[in-house]
Amino acid sequence: MHHRLRRVGRVAIAVTLSTVTLAAVVLAGFLFSDGQTHAPVPTILAKDLPANRPSSDGRIVVAVALGATGTVGSDVLAPYGVFASSPEFSVYTVAASAAPASIDGGPAIVPTFTFADVDSGRAPAPDVVVVPAVGDPYGSAEAPLRDWIVRKSNQGAHVLGVCSGSMLLAETGLLDGRSATSHWSRVAALQKTRPQVNWVTGQRYVQDGAVTTTAGVTSGIPGALSVMAQLDGATEAERVGALVGYPDWSLHGSRAIPVQSFSLADLPVGVNAIAPWLRPTVGVGLTDGVSEIDVASAFEVYNMTYAARAVAVSANGTVTTEHGMVLVTDTEKRAPKLSRVIVPGATSVNSIDPQLAEWAKARNIAADALHGPTGATGFDGALEDLAAHTNRGTAISAAKMIDYPTAGLELAAGGPALRAPILLLLSLLFSVGVGLIPTMMRRVKRRSGK
């Protein structure tokens, strides 16, 4: 009996050691992935920043907010690009500080104005405030942002909450008594923690009075078009909608979207997140005049799936987008080792900026225009490119996470995704080996004692 108990104890110790080791490996992988996503803003001198100004002098003013705890880039870039595509809208970015704001997995953004600039009248008061998802929507670091949004709303501004930006909006109390939506992975928790709000699922966006909230990430594009129609009429919204080219969008079309949930099909993405070791680093080559939506798509699909680390690269460390947003990137000289370079907005290899193409050639890495078999740019092209360089399942999971329609896309089969599964298997074997260490030590001690 005593011998049996000792054996059970040894097995329990081995299982505990293996479990703890595996948990530590998984946690280390996740923290490593998260750390790369929340990389610090590249250091540049303030004197090197390009002129930062609103997109135009349009009569309808849109302020796109930036958080202090990290901001989801697509939630900022995509609505900015939509509104700025109309000369009737003057769009700027705004934050508590004038310092470049860190963007999850993408280039930092230099705010056009600060909250103090707007409050003092040095910047025009917004007719619309766009609220993206931020790193810590409930924390004290975002209190200035929450307070500023409430002030602007009380002064009559329309509010557009994009994706999980609804979490920050819920914390302000502006959603109490209203209907709202959010990213599908957040709604269940919000229904429990914020019962004062009527949380809606299966809708691309929900408008309740002067507050509009959207579903996941790219739903900010139809949401912005809806607000545009409210403030400037259907004709301009339809013109910009055709220009942007969001799949199956029409101003009076259905807002219904599938009600999503995590499934086994998303497991490879989860494995990528906890086994980031040796994953490729992709350089996203940016030049002045690049479309905000093209920038958003390049970073979103790769970082959302953890299939590769995407790093913004430009010649001088700063880029001014098509409609005047200033981005901070790594310079070509400072860029890490890259597996390839993708160029958002380029429709062919010949349309890639010559300096960027020459730089990539000098480093013996391919420079590819970011588009798929259909030749489309934006999110269509980025998802098709992701499928071709990973696999179709990864691209489908990416589209699901960003609530993007895939019916019209050509998602190639790609190759087998072996890196992450092999690393996970090695992690399991390593954990089992650690669990067996006490047994092996006892055997060595027993043999050495003979």
C-alpha positions in Angstrom: 0.0 0.0 0.0 2.8 2.4 0.9 4.6 1.6 -2.3 1.4 2.3 -4.3 1.0 5.7 -2.6 4.6 6.6 -3.4 4.0 5.7 -7.1 0.8 7.8 -7.2 2.7 10.7 -5.6 5.5 10.4 -8.2 3.0 10.4 -11.0 1.2 13.4 -9.5 4.5 15.3 -9.2 5.4 14.4 -12.8 2.0 15.6 -14.1 2.2 18.8 -12.1 5.7 19.6 -13.3 4.7 18.9 -16.9 1.5 21.0 -16.6 3.3 23.9 -15.0 6.1 23.8 -17.6 3.7 23.7 -20.5 1.7 26.6 -19.0 4.9 28.6 -18.6 5.9 27.9 -22.2 2.4 28.9 -23.4 2.4 32.1 -21.3 5.9 33.0 -22.5 4.8 32.6 -26.1 1.7 34.7 -25.6 3.6 37.4 -23.8 6.2 37.4 -26.6 3.4 37.8 -29.2 1.7 40.5 -27.2 5.0 42.3 -26.7 5.6 42.4 -30.4 2.1 43.7 -31.0 2.5 46.5 -28.5 6.0 47.5 -29.6 7.2 50.9 -28.4 7.0 53.9 -30.7 10.2 54.3 -32.8 12.3 57.2 -31.5 12.5 60.2 -33.9 13.3 63.8 -33.5 10.3 66.2 -33.3 11.9 68.4 -35.9 11.8 65.6 -38.4 8.0 65.3 -38.3 6.1 66.4 -41.4 3.5 69.1 -41.2 0.4 67.7 -39.5 -3.0 69.1 -40.5 -6.6 68.1 -41.0 -7.5 66.2 -44.2 -9.2 69.3 -45.7 -11.1 72.4 -44.8 -14.5 70.7 -45.2 -17.5 72.1 -43.3 -18.2 68.9 -41.3 -15.4 68.2 -38.8 -14.5 64.6 -37.7 -12.2 64.0 -34.8 -10.7 60.4 -34.7 -9.5 59.7 -31.1 -6.3 58.0 -30.1 -5.8 56.2 -26.8 -3.0 56.5 -24.3 -2.8 52.7 -23.7 -2.5 51.6 -27.3 -5.1 51.8 -30.1 -6.3 49.3 -32.7 -5.0 50.8 -35.9 -7.7 49.7 -38.2 -10.4 51.3 -36.0 -8.6 54.6 -36.6 -7.3 54.3 -40.2 -10.4 52.9 -41.9 -13.0 55.4 -40.7 -10.5 58.2 -41.2 -10.0 57.1 -44.8 -13.8 57.0 -45.4 -14.6 60.4 -44.0 -11.5 62.0 -45.6 -12.5 60.7 -49.0 -15.2 63.4 -49.0 -14.1 67.0 -49.4 -17.2 67.9 -47.3 -15.4 66.4 -44.2 -12.4 67.8 -42.4 -10.8 64.9 -40.5 -8.1 65.0 -37.8 -6.7 62.8 -35.1 -6.7 63.9 -31.5 -5.2 62.6 -28.3 -4.4 63.6 -24.7 -0.8 64.2 -25.7 0.9 65.5 -28.8 3.4 62.6 -28.7 3.1 59.9 -31.3 0.4 57.4 -30.2 1.3 53.7 -30.2 -0.9 51.5 -32.5 -1.3 47.8 -31.9 0.9 46.0 -34.5 1.2 49.0 -36.8 2.9 52.4 -37.3 2.5 55.0 -34.6 0.2 57.9 -35.4 1.1 61.6 -34.7 -2.0 63.3 -33.4 -3.1 66.4 -35.3 -4.4 68.1 -32.2 -4.7 67.5 -28.4 -7.8 67.5 -26.4 -6.6 70.8 -25.0 -6.3 72.3 -28.5 -10.0 71.4 -29.2 -11.3 72.6 -25.8 -9.5 75.9 -26.1 -10.7 76.6 -29.7 -7.2 76.3 -31.3 -8.7 73.3 -33.2 -12.2 73.2 -34.7 -14.9 71.5 -32.6 -15.9 68.2 -34.0 -19.3 67.3 -35.4 -18.3 63.6 -35.2 -16.1 61.8 -32.7 -14.7 58.4 -33.8 -13.9 56.1 -30.8 -11.6 53.1 -31.5 -10.7 50.2 -29.3 -8.0 51.0 -26.8 -5.7 48.8 -24.6 -7.3 49.6 -21.3 -10.8 51.1 -21.8 -11.6 51.1 -18.1 -8.4 52.3 -16.6 -7.3 55.7 -15.2 -4.9 56.3 -18.1 -7.9 56.6 -20.5 -9.9 58.9 -18.2 -9.0 62.0 -20.1 -10.2 60.4 -23.3 -13.5 59.3 -21.7 -14.1 62.7 -20.2 -13.4 64.4 -23.5 -15.8 62.2 -25.4 -18.6 62.9 -22.9 -17.9 66.7 -23.3 -18.0 66.6 -27.0 -21.2 64.5 -27.0 -22.9 66.9 -24.6 -21.9 69.7 -27.0 -23.8 67.9 -29.8 -21.2 65.8 -31.6 -22.2 62.5 -33.1 -20.3 59.5 -31.7 -19.1 56.6 -33.8 -17.8 53.7 -31.7 -15.8 51.2 -33.8 -15.5 47.5 -32.8 -14.5 47.2 -29.1 -14.4 51.0 -28.8 -17.9 50.3 -27.4 -16.2 49.1 -24.2 -14.8 52.6 -23.6 -18.1 54.2 -24.6 -19.9 52.0 -22.2 -17.6 53.1 -19.4 -18.5 56.7 -20.1 -22.2 56.0 -19.6 -23.1 57.3 -23.0 -24.6 54.0 -24.0 -26.8 53.6 -21.0 -30.4 53.1 -22.1 -29.3 52.8 -25.8 -29.0 49.9 -28.2 -25.4 49.1 -29.2 -23.1 46.5 -30.6 -19.4 45.5 -30.4 -17.0 42.9 -31.7 -18.7 39.5 -31.5 -16.1 38.2 -29.0 -17.0 41.0 -26.5 -20.8 41.1 -26.5 -21.4 38.2 -24.1 -19.1 39.8 -21.5 -20.6 43.2 -22.0 -24.1 41.9 -21.6 -23.1 40.8 -18.1 -21.0 43.8 -17.0 -23.1 46.5 -18.7 -26.7 45.4 -18.5 -27.8 49.1 -18.8 -27.1 48.8 -22.5 -29.2 46.8 -25.0 -26.4 44.8 -26.6 -27.3 43.7 -30.2 -25.6 40.8 -32.1 -25.7 40.0 -35.8 -25.8 43.6 -37.0 -23.0 45.4 -38.9 -23.7 48.6 -37.0 -26.4 49.9 -34.7 -27.5 53.6 -34.7 -29.3 54.9 -31.7 -29.9 58.7 -31.9 -26.5 60.5 -32.2 -24.5 57.4 -31.2 -23.5 54.7 -33.7 -21.6 51.5 -32.8 -20.2 48.9 -35.1 -19.3 45.2 -35.1 -15.7 44.0 -35.6 -12.9 46.1 -37.0 -13.8 46.6 -40.7 -17.5 47.3 -39.8 -16.2 50.7 -39.0 -16.3 51.4 -42.8 -20.1 50.9 -43.2 -20.6 52.6 -39.9 -18.7 55.7 -41.1 -20.7 55.7 -44.4 -23.9 55.6 -42.4 -22.9 58.6 -40.3 -21.8 60.4 -43.5 -25.2 59.8 -45.0 -26.8 61.3 -41.8 -24.7 64.4 -41.9 -24.2 65.0 -45.7 -26.9 63.0 -47.5 -27.1 59.7 -49.3 -25.5 60.9 -52.6 -22.1 61.7 -51.1 -22.2 58.5 -48.9 -22.9 56.4 -52.0 -20.2 58.1 -53.9 -17.6 57.4 -51.2 -19.0 53.9 -50.7 -18.3 53.1 -54.3 -14.8 54.5 -54.0 -14.0 52.5 -50.9 -15.5 49.3 -52.3 -16.6 47.5 -49.2 -18.1 44.1 -50.3 -21.9 44.0 -50.8 -22.4 47.4 -49.2 -25.3 49.7 -50.0 -26.7 52.5 -48.0 -30.1 50.9 -47.7 -29.0 47.3 -47.8 -29.3 44.8 -44.9 -27.1 45.3 -41.9 -27.3 41.7 -40.9 -24.1 39.7 -40.5 -23.4 36.2 -39.2 -23.4 35.7 -35.4 -19.8 34.4 -34.9 -18.1 32.4 -32.1 -14.8 30.7 -31.7 -14.5 27.2 -33.2 -12.0 24.5 -33.8 -11.3 26.1 -37.2 -9.7 29.0 -35.4 -7.3 26.8 -33.5 -4.3 27.4 -35.8 -4.5 31.1 -35.1 -4.5 30.3 -31.3 -1.5 28.1 -31.8 0.3 30.9 -33.7 -0.3 33.2 -30.7 1.2 30.9 -28.2 4.0 29.6 -30.4 5.4 32.7 -32.1 9.0 31.5 -32.1 10.7 31.6 -35.6 7.7 33.1 -37.3 8.5 35.4 -40.3 8.8 39.1 -40.0 7.2 40.9 -42.9 8.1 44.5 -43.7 5.2 46.7 -44.7 6.8 49.2 -47.1 5.1 52.6 -46.8 5.5 55.8 -48.9 3.9 59.2 -48.9 0.4 59.2 -50.3 -0.6 55.6 -49.3 -4.3 55.0 -48.6 -5.2 54.8 -45.0 -7.4 51.7 -45.7 -4.5 50.0 -47.5 -2.3 50.6 -44.5 -5.0 49.2 -42.1 -5.5 46.1 -44.2 -1.8 45.2 -44.4 -1.2 45.2 -40.6 -4.6 43.9 -39.5 -4.7 40.5 -41.3 -1.2 39.5 -40.4 -1.2 40.7 -36.8 -4.7 39.4 -36.2 -3.7 35.9 -37.0 -0.1 36.0 -35.6 1.0 34.4 -38.9 3.8 36.9 -39.1 5.1 40.0 -37.4 4.4 43.0 -39.5 6.8 45.9 -39.2 6.2 49.3 -40.8 9.2 50.5 -42.9 9.8 53.7 -44.8 12.8 55.7 -46.1 12.9 58.4 -43.4 10.9 57.1 -40.5 7.7 59.1 -41.2 5.0 58.9 -43.9 2.1 61.2 -44.7 -0.9 59.2 -45.9 -3.2 60.1 -48.8 -5.3 62.4 -46.6 -2.6 63.9 -44.4 -2.3 61.5 -41.4 1.3 61.3 -40.2 2.7 57.8 -39.4 5.9 56.9 -37.6 7.8 53.8 -38.9 11.1 52.1 -38.7 13.6 53.5 -41.2 15.0 51.3 -43.9 18.4 51.5 -42.1 16.9 50.4 -38.7 14.5 47.7 -40.0 15.0 44.2 -38.5 15.8 41.2 -40.6 12.8 40.6 -42.9 11.5 37.6 -44.8 9.8 39.7 -47.4 8.4 43.2 -48.0 4.8 43.9 -48.9 3.7 47.2 -50.3 0.1 48.3 -49.6 -1.7 50.1 -52.5 0.8 48.8 -55.1 -1.1 47.1 -58.0 2.0 45.5 -59.5 5.7 45.1 -58.9 6.3 47.9 -61.4 4.2 50.3 -59.3 6.4 49.8 -56.2 8.4 52.9 -55.2 11.8 52.6 -56.9 13.8 53.5 -53.8 11.8 50.9 -51.7 12.3 48.3 -54.5 16.0 49.0 -54.7 16.4 48.8 -50.9 14.7 45.4 -50.8 16.8 44.1 -53.7 20.0 45.2 -51.8 18.9 43.1 -48.8 18.0 40.1 -51.0 14.4 40.1 -50.1 11.3 40.1 -52.3 9.2 43.2 -52.6 5.6 42.3 -53.4 2.6 44.4 -54.3 0.0 43.6 -51.7 -2.8 42.1 -53.7 -4.1 38.7 -54.5 -5.2 36.8 -57.6 -8.0 39.3 -58.4 -5.5 42.2 -58.3 -7.6 43.9 -55.6 -5.9 46.1 -53.0 -7.2 46.9 -49.5 -8.7 44.2 -47.3 -9.5 42.0 -50.3 -5.9 42.0 -51.4 -4.5 41.6 -48.0 -6.6 38.5 -47.2 -5.8 36.9 -50.6 -2.1 37.5 -49.9 -2.4 36.0 -46.5 -4.1 32.9 -47.9 -1.4 32.5 -50.5 1.4 32.8 -48.0 -0.2 30.8 -45.2 -3.3 28.8 -46.0 -7.0 29.4 -46.7 -8.1 28.5 -43.2 -5.9 31.2 -41.7 -7.4 33.8 -44.0 -10.9 32.7 -43.2 -10.2 33.1 -39.5 -8.7 36.5 -40.1 -11.8 37.6 -42.0 -14.0 36.3 -39.2 -12.1 38.2 -36.6 -12.4 41.5 -38.5 -16.0 40.8 -39.7 -15.1 41.0 -43.3 -17.1 39.3 -46.1 -15.2 36.7 -48.1 -17.7 35.5 -50.7 -16.0 37.4 -53.5 -12.4 36.6 -52.6 -10.1 34.1 -54.2 -8.4 32.5 -51.2 -5.7 30.1 -52.4 -5.0 26.9 -50.6 -1.5 28.0 -49.7 1.0 25.6 -48.1 0.7 23.5 -45.0 1.2 25.5 -41.7 3.8 23.4 -40.0 5.9 25.8 -38.0 3.5 26.5 -35.1 2.2 22.8 -34.7 5.8 21.5 -34.7 6.8 24.1 -32.1 3.7 23.1 -30.0 4.6 19.5 -30.2 8.2 20.2 -29.2 6.8 22.2 -26.2 4.7 19.3 -25.2 7.7 16.9 -25.4 9.8 19.4 -23.4 7.1 19.7 -20.7 6.8 15.9 -20.4 10.6 15.7 -20.2 10.7 18.2 -17.4 8.0 16.2 -15.6 10.1 13.1 -15.8 13.2 14.7 -14.4 12.6 13.6 -10.8 12.1 10.0 -11.9 15.3 10.1 -14.0 17.2 11.6 -11.1 16.0 8.8 -8.7 17.1 6.2 -11.2 20.5 7.8 -11.6 20.9 8.0 -7.8 19.9 4.4 -7.4 22.4 3.2 -10.0 25.2 5.3 -8.6 24.5 3.9 -5.2 25.1 0.2 -6.3 
